[in-house]
Amino acid sequence: MTNPIINLVDGSFIFIIAISVLLLIGVTLAMLYFCFRYSEKRNPQADQSITGNTTLEVIWTVIPLFLVLGMFFYGWEGFKVMRNIPENAMMVKVTGKMWAWSFEYENGKKSDTLLYLPYAKDVRFELHSSDVIHSFYVPAFRVKEDCVPGRTNKMWFNTSRMGEFDILCAEYCGMNHAYMLGKLRIVPEEEFNEWVNKKDTVQNTQQSQSPSVDTTKKVITDTVKLKSDTTFIRQK
């Protein structure tokens, strides 16, 4: 199944990389040619007759202009798709907090760390923060948007891939920023409907994923306590 956001972001990336490689090859070849052609052995006396070349100046002005416009075109096409949220998209509320993600569905179902979504659906995210600026980043679907306190940001993507994918925070948000991880699990629609309609609330899903999570949680708790103690000392 095709995903417009992934296709446009990857296309822009490949386009910019291709231009960069061509420029690197061109500059390197020109440098080697000039090193050979105008070496001191071949030209013991410096040639002072070269004063300028209007044609070359026009060329190296016009070509970069078109390259930059091409990059802008690809970027703008991707930006329009990212901002044009489908009207029938299902909605999920995302809240970032130090240092975890929480998700709330339209029926009130809540989940910490683990984001369940049905396959082949357009999903709209309303992004919030309960403390500092975070950035909701799902690399597999090429989307990233900031969660800003006191403000609601929006983004969307189509769940065109089945499986489990990483959720990261792409904005430094404090001492345990690196621990602000989550999982996106895309499953068949029937399985999602069964899960989302259960009355239980999914929390602390990382406990079942790694035996070292208790240690990580203790580090986070101790860090928060240390930070609070430091604040208290400063206030005194």
Phi and psi restraints in degrees (value plus and minus 20) as a CYANA .aco file:
   2 THR   PHI    -100.0   -60.0
   2 THR   PSI     128.8   168.8
   3 ASN   PHI    -146.3  -106.3
   3 ASN   PSI      95.1   135.1
   4 PRO   PHI     -81.3   -41.3
   4 PRO   PSI     -58.3   -18.3
   5 ILE   PHI     -86.5   -46.5
   5 ILE   PSI     -66.5   -26.5
   6 ILE   PHI     -80.7   -40.7
   6 ILE   PSI     -64.8   -24.8
   7 ASN   PHI     -82.1   -42.1
   7 ASN   PSI     -63.7   -23.7
   8 LEU   PHI     -91.0   -51.0
   8 LEU   PSI     -61.6   -21.6
   9 VAL   PHI     -85.4   -45.4
   9 VAL   PSI     -65.1   -25.1
  10 ASP   PHI     -84.6   -44.6
  10 ASP   PSI     -58.7   -18.7
  11 GLY   PHI     -82.7   -42.7
  11 GLY   PSI     -62.9   -22.9
  12 SER   PHI     -83.3   -43.3
  12 SER   PSI     -62.6   -22.6
  13 PHE   PHI     -82.9   -42.9
  13 PHE   PSI     -66.6   -26.6
  14 ILE   PHI     -84.2   -44.2
  14 ILE   PSI     -59.8   -19.8
  15 PHE   PHI     -80.7   -40.7
  15 PHE   PSI     -66.7   -26.7
  16 ILE   PHI     -87.7   -47.7
  16 ILE   PSI     -60.2   -20.2
  17 ILE   PHI     -83.8   -43.8
  17 ILE   PSI     -61.6   -21.6
  18 ALA   PHI     -82.3   -42.3
  18 ALA   PSI     -64.1   -24.1
  19 ILE   PHI     -81.9   -41.9
  19 ILE   PSI     -63.0   -23.0
  20 SER   PHI     -82.3   -42.3
  20 SER   PSI     -61.9   -21.9
  21 VAL   PHI     -85.6   -45.6
  21 VAL   PSI     -63.8   -23.8
  22 LEU   PHI     -82.1   -42.1
  22 LEU   PSI     -62.4   -22.4
  23 LEU   PHI     -85.0   -45.0
  23 LEU   PSI     -60.3   -20.3
  24 LEU   PHI     -81.1   -41.1
  24 LEU   PSI     -66.0   -26.0
  25 ILE   PHI     -83.6   -43.6
  25 ILE   PSI     -64.9   -24.9
  26 GLY   PHI     -82.1   -42.1
  26 GLY   PSI     -66.2   -26.2
  27 VAL   PHI     -85.3   -45.3
  27 VAL   PSI     -61.0   -21.0
  28 THR   PHI     -84.1   -44.1
  28 THR   PSI     -65.1   -25.1
  29 LEU   PHI     -83.7   -43.7
  29 LEU   PSI     -61.9   -21.9
  30 ALA   PHI     -83.1   -43.1
  30 ALA   PSI     -61.2   -21.2
  31 MET   PHI     -82.7   -42.7
  31 MET   PSI     -64.6   -24.6
  32 LEU   PHI     -84.0   -44.0
  32 LEU   PSI     -60.1   -20.1
  33 TYR   PHI     -82.5   -42.5
  33 TYR   PSI     -67.5   -27.5
  34 PHE   PHI     -86.0   -46.0
  34 PHE   PSI     -55.4   -15.4
  35 CYS   PHI     -81.9   -41.9
  35 CYS   PSI     -58.5   -18.5
  36 PHE   PHI     -98.7   -58.7
  36 PHE   PSI     -67.8   -27.8
  37 ARG   PHI     -87.3   -47.3
  37 ARG   PSI     -56.8   -16.8
  38 TYR   PHI    -134.7   -94.7
  38 TYR   PSI      11.2    51.2
  39 SER   PHI     -86.9   -46.9
  39 SER   PSI     140.4   180.4
  40 GLU   PHI     -84.2   -44.2
  40 GLU   PSI     -52.4   -12.4
  41 LYS   PHI     -85.5   -45.5
  41 LYS   PSI     -59.8   -19.8
  42 ARG   PHI    -102.9   -62.9
  42 ARG   PSI     -41.3    -1.3
  43 ASN   PHI    -155.9  -115.9
  43 ASN   PSI      56.1    96.1
  44 PRO   PHI     -83.2   -43.2
  44 PRO   PSI     -46.5    -6.5
  45 GLN   PHI    -129.4   -89.4
  45 GLN   PSI     103.5   143.5
  46 ALA   PHI     -83.3   -43.3
  46 ALA   PSI     116.0   156.0
  47 ASP   PHI    -106.2   -66.2
  47 ASP   PSI      95.4   135.4
  48 GLN   PHI    -120.0   -80.0
  48 GLN   PSI     -11.3    28.7
  49 SER   PHI    -103.4   -63.4
  49 SER   PSI     -35.9     4.1
  50 ILE   PHI     -99.0   -59.0
  50 ILE   PSI     100.2   140.2
  51 THR   PHI    -135.5   -95.5
  51 THR   PSI     -35.3     4.7
  52 GLY   PHI     133.3   173.3
  52 GLY   PSI     147.1   187.1
  53 ASN   PHI    -168.0  -128.0
  53 ASN   PSI      86.8   126.8
  54 THR   PHI     -81.2   -41.2
  54 THR   PSI     -59.8   -19.8
  55 THR   PHI     -80.3   -40.3
  55 THR   PSI     -66.4   -26.4
  56 LEU   PHI     -83.3   -43.3
  56 LEU   PSI     -60.3   -20.3
  57 GLU   PHI     -84.2   -44.2
  57 GLU   PSI     -57.4   -17.4
  58 VAL   PHI     -87.3   -47.3
  58 VAL   PSI     -62.3   -22.3
  59 ILE   PHI     -82.7   -42.7
  59 ILE   PSI     -69.4   -29.4
  60 TRP   PHI     -99.0   -59.0
  60 TRP   PSI     -18.3    21.7
  61 THR   PHI    -116.9   -76.9
  61 THR   PSI     -62.7   -22.7
  62 VAL   PHI     -93.4   -53.4
  62 VAL   PSI     -64.9   -24.9
  63 ILE   PHI     -80.8   -40.8
  63 ILE   PSI     -70.4   -30.4
  64 PRO   PHI     -79.1   -39.1
  64 PRO   PSI     -53.9   -13.9
  65 LEU   PHI     -80.6   -40.6
  65 LEU   PSI     -66.6   -26.6
  66 PHE   PHI     -87.3   -47.3
  66 PHE   PSI     -55.3   -15.3
  67 LEU   PHI     -84.7   -44.7
  67 LEU   PSI     -63.5   -23.5
  68 VAL   PHI     -86.2   -46.2
  68 VAL   PSI     -60.2   -20.2
  69 LEU   PHI     -84.0   -44.0
  69 LEU   PSI     -57.4   -17.4
  70 GLY   PHI     -83.1   -43.1
  70 GLY   PSI     -63.3   -23.3
  71 MET   PHI     -82.5   -42.5
  71 MET   PSI     -61.8   -21.8
  72 PHE   PHI     -81.6   -41.6
  72 PHE   PSI     -61.4   -21.4
  73 PHE   PHI     -81.1   -41.1
  73 PHE   PSI     -68.5   -28.5
  74 TYR   PHI     -81.5   -41.5
  74 TYR   PSI     -63.9   -23.9
  75 GLY   PHI     -83.8   -43.8
  75 GLY   PSI     -60.6   -20.6
  76 TRP   PHI     -86.2   -46.2
  76 TRP   PSI     -60.2   -20.2
  77 GLU   PHI     -81.1   -41.1
  77 GLU   PSI     -62.7   -22.7
  78 GLY   PHI     -87.0   -47.0
  78 GLY   PSI     -59.6   -19.6
  79 PHE   PHI     -82.9   -42.9
  79 PHE   PSI     -61.8   -21.8
  80 LYS   PHI     -81.1   -41.1
  80 LYS   PSI     -62.8   -22.8
  81 VAL   PHI     -85.8   -45.8
  81 VAL   PSI     -61.9   -21.9
  82 MET   PHI     -83.8   -43.8
  82 MET   PSI     -52.3   -12.3
  83 ARG   PHI    -110.3   -70.3
  83 ARG   PSI     -33.0     7.0
  84 ASN   PHI    -112.8   -72.8
  84 ASN   PSI      64.0   104.0
  85 ILE   PHI     -97.2   -57.2
  85 ILE   PSI     106.4   146.4
  86 PRO   PHI     -78.3   -38.3
  86 PRO   PSI     121.0   161.0
  87 GLU   PHI     -86.2   -46.2
  87 GLU   PSI     -51.5   -11.5
  88 ASN   PHI    -113.0   -73.0
  88 ASN   PSI      -5.9    34.1
  89 ALA   PHI     -89.7   -49.7
  89 ALA   PSI     119.1   159.1
  90 MET   PHI     -90.3   -50.3
  90 MET   PSI     131.7   171.7
  91 MET   PHI    -132.1   -92.1
  91 MET   PSI     116.7   156.7
  92 VAL   PHI    -150.8  -110.8
  92 VAL   PSI     110.3   150.3
  93 LYS   PHI    -110.8   -70.8
  93 LYS   PSI     105.3   145.3
  94 VAL   PHI    -131.1   -91.1
  94 VAL   PSI     109.6   149.6
  95 THR   PHI    -143.4  -103.4
  95 THR   PSI     104.7   144.7
  96 GLY   PHI    -117.9   -77.9
  96 GLY   PSI     118.4   158.4
  97 LYS   PHI    -168.6  -128.6
  97 LYS   PSI     136.4   176.4
  98 MET   PHI     -89.1   -49.1
  98 MET   PSI      90.9   130.9
  99 TRP   PHI    -153.3  -113.3
  99 TRP   PSI      58.5    98.5
 100 ALA   PHI    -179.5  -139.5
 100 ALA   PSI     142.6   182.6
 101 TRP   PHI    -127.9   -87.9
 101 TRP   PSI     122.8   162.8
 102 SER   PHI    -151.0  -111.0
 102 SER   PSI     128.6   168.6
 103 PHE   PHI    -150.4  -110.4
 103 PHE   PSI     120.6   160.6
 104 GLU   PHI    -151.6  -111.6
 104 GLU   PSI     110.1   150.1
 105 TYR   PHI    -115.7   -75.7
 105 TYR   PSI     152.3   192.3
 106 GLU   PHI     -82.8   -42.8
 106 GLU   PSI     -47.7    -7.7
 107 ASN   PHI    -110.4   -70.4
 107 ASN   PSI     -11.9    28.1
 108 GLY   PHI      74.0   114.0
 108 GLY   PSI     -27.4    12.6
 109 LYS   PHI     -81.4   -41.4
 109 LYS   PSI     115.5   155.5
 110 LYS   PHI    -142.5  -102.5
 110 LYS   PSI     130.2   170.2
 111 SER   PHI    -168.1  -128.1
 111 SER   PSI     116.0   156.0
 112 ASP   PHI    -121.6   -81.6
 112 ASP   PSI     111.8   151.8
 113 THR   PHI      56.3    96.3
 113 THR   PSI     -62.3   -22.3
 114 LEU   PHI    -121.7   -81.7
 114 LEU   PSI     103.3   143.3
 115 LEU   PHI    -126.5   -86.5
 115 LEU   PSI      92.3   132.3
 116 TYR   PHI    -112.8   -72.8
 116 TYR   PSI     113.4   153.4
 117 LEU   PHI    -161.7  -121.7
 117 LEU   PSI     130.2   170.2
 118 PRO   PHI    -101.3   -61.3
 118 PRO   PSI     131.6   171.6
 119 TYR   PHI     -91.6   -51.6
 119 TYR   PSI     124.3   164.3
 120 ALA   PHI      41.8    81.8
 120 ALA   PSI      23.0    63.0
 121 LYS   PHI    -146.9  -106.9
 121 LYS   PSI     125.8   165.8
 122 ASP   PHI    -100.8   -60.8
 122 ASP   PSI     108.9   148.9
 123 VAL   PHI    -144.8  -104.8
 123 VAL   PSI     108.9   148.9
 124 ARG   PHI    -123.8   -83.8
 124 ARG   PSI     113.0   153.0
 125 PHE   PHI    -133.6   -93.6
 125 PHE   PSI     110.5   150.5
 126 GLU   PHI    -123.0   -83.0
 126 GLU   PSI      98.6   138.6
 127 LEU   PHI    -123.6   -83.6
 127 LEU   PSI     108.7   148.7
 128 HIS   PHI    -152.8  -112.8
 128 HIS   PSI     142.5   182.5
 129 SER   PHI    -154.7  -114.7
 129 SER   PSI     120.4   160.4
 130 SER   PHI    -118.4   -78.4
 130 SER   PSI     -21.7    18.3
 131 ASP   PHI    -167.0  -127.0
 131 ASP   PSI     -96.3   -56.3
 132 VAL   PHI    -138.4   -98.4
 132 VAL   PSI    -198.9  -158.9
 133 ILE   PHI     -94.1   -54.1
 133 ILE   PSI     106.2   146.2
 134 HIS   PHI    -138.5   -98.5
 134 HIS   PSI     151.9   191.9
 135 SER   PHI    -157.8  -117.8
 135 SER   PSI      94.2   134.2
 136 PHE   PHI     -99.2   -59.2
 136 PHE   PSI      93.2   133.2
 137 TYR   PHI    -148.4  -108.4
 137 TYR   PSI     101.9   141.9
 138 VAL   PHI    -140.3  -100.3
 138 VAL   PSI      72.0   112.0
 139 PRO   PHI     -77.6   -37.6
 139 PRO   PSI     -57.9   -17.9
 140 ALA   PHI     -82.1   -42.1
 140 ALA   PSI     -44.8    -4.8
 141 PHE   PHI    -132.8   -92.8
 141 PHE   PSI     -10.0    30.0
 142 ARG   PHI      39.2    79.2
 142 ARG   PSI      17.2    57.2
 143 VAL   PHI    -145.5  -105.5
 143 VAL   PSI     124.1   164.1
 144 LYS   PHI    -177.3  -137.3
 144 LYS   PSI     113.5   153.5
 145 GLU   PHI    -170.8  -130.8
 145 GLU   PSI     122.8   162.8
 146 ASP   PHI     -94.7   -54.7
 146 ASP   PSI     126.1   166.1
 147 CYS   PHI    -125.7   -85.7
 147 CYS   PSI      92.5   132.5
 148 VAL   PHI    -133.0   -93.0
 148 VAL   PSI     110.9   150.9
 149 PRO   PHI     -77.9   -37.9
 149 PRO   PSI     115.1   155.1
 150 GLY   PHI      56.3    96.3
 150 GLY   PSI      -7.8    32.2
 151 ARG   PHI    -163.9  -123.9
 151 ARG   PSI     126.0   166.0
 152 THR   PHI    -129.2   -89.2
 152 THR   PSI      94.0   134.0
 153 ASN   PHI    -120.2   -80.2
 153 ASN   PSI     140.6   180.6
 154 LYS   PHI    -154.0  -114.0
 154 LYS   PSI     129.6   169.6
 155 MET   PHI    -177.0  -137.0
 155 MET   PSI     151.8   191.8
 156 TRP   PHI    -175.2  -135.2
 156 TRP   PSI     142.6   182.6
 157 PHE   PHI    -180.7  -140.7
 157 PHE   PSI     144.9   184.9
 158 ASN   PHI    -117.5   -77.5
 158 ASN   PSI     111.9   151.9
 159 THR   PHI    -100.0   -60.0
 159 THR   PSI      52.7    92.7
 160 SER   PHI    -106.3   -66.3
 160 SER   PSI     -19.3    20.7
 161 ARG   PHI    -150.2  -110.2
 161 ARG   PSI     118.1   158.1
 162 MET   PHI    -110.0   -70.0
 162 MET   PSI     127.9   167.9
 163 GLY   PHI     110.7   150.7
 163 GLY   PSI    -183.0  -143.0
 164 GLU   PHI    -138.6   -98.6
 164 GLU   PSI     114.2   154.2
 165 PHE   PHI    -155.7  -115.7
 165 PHE   PSI     137.5   177.5
 166 ASP   PHI     -99.7   -59.7
 166 ASP   PSI     126.6   166.6
 167 ILE   PHI    -140.4  -100.4
 167 ILE   PSI     109.1   149.1
 168 LEU   PHI    -145.7  -105.7
 168 LEU   PSI     144.7   184.7
 169 CYS   PHI    -124.9   -84.9
 169 CYS   PSI     101.4   141.4
 170 ALA   PHI    -120.6   -80.6
 170 ALA   PSI      -7.4    32.6
 171 GLU   PHI    -147.2  -107.2
 171 GLU   PSI     103.0   143.0
 172 TYR   PHI     -78.6   -38.6
 172 TYR   PSI     101.2   141.2
 173 CYS   PHI    -147.4  -107.4
 173 CYS   PSI      -1.2    38.8
 174 GLY   PHI     114.2   154.2
 174 GLY   PSI    -193.4  -153.4
 175 MET   PHI     -82.2   -42.2
 175 MET   PSI     -53.8   -13.8
 176 ASN   PHI    -127.8   -87.8
 176 ASN   PSI      11.1    51.1
 177 HIS   PHI     -72.8   -32.8
 177 HIS   PSI     -59.7   -19.7
 178 ALA   PHI     -86.2   -46.2
 178 ALA   PSI     -40.7    -0.7
 179 TYR   PHI    -109.2   -69.2
 179 TYR   PSI     -21.2    18.8
 180 MET   PHI    -103.4   -63.4
 180 MET   PSI      55.3    95.3
 181 LEU   PHI    -134.8   -94.8
 181 LEU   PSI     134.8   174.8
 182 GLY   PHI    -168.1  -128.1
 182 GLY   PSI     156.7   196.7
 183 LYS   PHI    -150.6  -110.6
 183 LYS   PSI     116.7   156.7
 184 LEU   PHI    -125.0   -85.0
 184 LEU   PSI     102.6   142.6
 185 ARG   PHI    -138.1   -98.1
 185 ARG   PSI      95.1   135.1
 186 ILE   PHI    -123.9   -83.9
 186 ILE   PSI     102.5   142.5
 187 VAL   PHI    -149.3  -109.3
 187 VAL   PSI     146.7   186.7
 188 PRO   PHI     -76.6   -36.6
 188 PRO   PSI     132.1   172.1
 189 GLU   PHI     -78.9   -38.9
 189 GLU   PSI     -57.8   -17.8
 190 GLU   PHI     -82.3   -42.3
 190 GLU   PSI     -62.7   -22.7
 191 GLU   PHI     -86.3   -46.3
 191 GLU   PSI     -59.1   -19.1
 192 PHE   PHI     -84.2   -44.2
 192 PHE   PSI     -65.5   -25.5
 193 ASN   PHI     -80.8   -40.8
 193 ASN   PSI     -58.4   -18.4
 194 GLU   PHI     -84.5   -44.5
 194 GLU   PSI     -61.5   -21.5
 195 TRP   PHI     -90.2   -50.2
 195 TRP   PSI     -66.8   -26.8
 196 VAL   PHI     -89.9   -49.9
 196 VAL   PSI     -42.1    -2.1
 197 ASN   PHI    -112.4   -72.4
 197 ASN   PSI     -20.9    19.1
 198 LYS   PHI     -90.9   -50.9
 198 LYS   PSI     129.6   169.6
 199 LYS   PHI    -102.6   -62.6
 199 LYS   PSI     -40.8    -0.8
 200 ASP   PHI     -91.2   -51.2
 200 ASP   PSI     134.5   174.5
 201 THR   PHI    -123.2   -83.2
 201 THR   PSI     106.6   146.6
 202 VAL   PHI    -101.7   -61.7
 202 VAL   PSI     104.0   144.0
 203 GLN   PHI    -162.8  -122.8
 203 GLN   PSI     134.2   174.2
 204 ASN   PHI      31.9    71.9
 204 ASN   PSI      28.4    68.4
 205 THR   PHI     -89.0   -49.0
 205 THR   PSI     -38.0     2.0
 206 GLN   PHI     -91.9   -51.9
 206 GLN   PSI     -34.8     5.2
 207 GLN   PHI     -81.0   -41.0
 207 GLN   PSI     -54.6   -14.6
 208 SER   PHI    -107.2   -67.2
 208 SER   PSI     -23.8    16.2
 209 GLN   PHI    -117.5   -77.5
 209 GLN   PSI     -48.9    -8.9
 210 SER   PHI    -165.7  -125.7
 210 SER   PSI     111.6   151.6
 211 PRO   PHI     -88.7   -48.7
 211 PRO   PSI     -35.3     4.7
 212 SER   PHI    -112.1   -72.1
 212 SER   PSI     -14.5    25.5
 213 VAL   PHI     -85.4   -45.4
 213 VAL   PSI     -50.9   -10.9
 214 ASP   PHI     -82.7   -42.7
 214 ASP   PSI     -60.8   -20.8
 215 THR   PHI     -83.3   -43.3
 215 THR   PSI     -63.2   -23.2
 216 THR   PHI     -81.6   -41.6
 216 THR   PSI     -64.1   -24.1
 217 LYS   PHI     -83.7   -43.7
 217 LYS   PSI     -58.7   -18.7
 218 LYS   PHI     -83.7   -43.7
 218 LYS   PSI     -60.3   -20.3
 219 VAL   PHI     -81.8   -41.8
 219 VAL   PSI     -65.1   -25.1
 220 ILE   PHI     -82.4   -42.4
 220 ILE   PSI     -65.1   -25.1
 221 THR   PHI     -82.7   -42.7
 221 THR   PSI     -65.3   -25.3
 222 ASP   PHI     -83.3   -43.3
 222 ASP   PSI     -56.3   -16.3
 223 THR   PHI     -85.3   -45.3
 223 THR   PSI     -64.1   -24.1
 224 VAL   PHI     -81.6   -41.6
 224 VAL   PSI     -61.7   -21.7
 225 LYS   PHI     -83.7   -43.7
 225 LYS   PSI     -62.7   -22.7
 226 LEU   PHI     -82.4   -42.4
 226 LEU   PSI     -61.2   -21.2
 227 LYS   PHI     -83.2   -43.2
 227 LYS   PSI     -61.6   -21.6
 228 SER   PHI     -84.4   -44.4
 228 SER   PSI     -62.5   -22.5
 229 ASP   PHI     -82.4   -42.4
 229 ASP   PSI     -60.6   -20.6
 230 THR   PHI     -83.6   -43.6
 230 THR   PSI     -62.1   -22.1
 231 THR   PHI     -81.3   -41.3
 231 THR   PSI     -61.0   -21.0
 232 PHE   PHI     -82.9   -42.9
 232 PHE   PSI     -62.1   -22.1
 233 ILE   PHI     -83.6   -43.6
 233 ILE   PSI     -62.8   -22.8
 234 ARG   PHI     -83.1   -43.1
 234 ARG   PSI     -58.1   -18.1
 235 GLN   PHI     -85.8   -45.8
 235 GLN   PSI     -55.2   -15.2
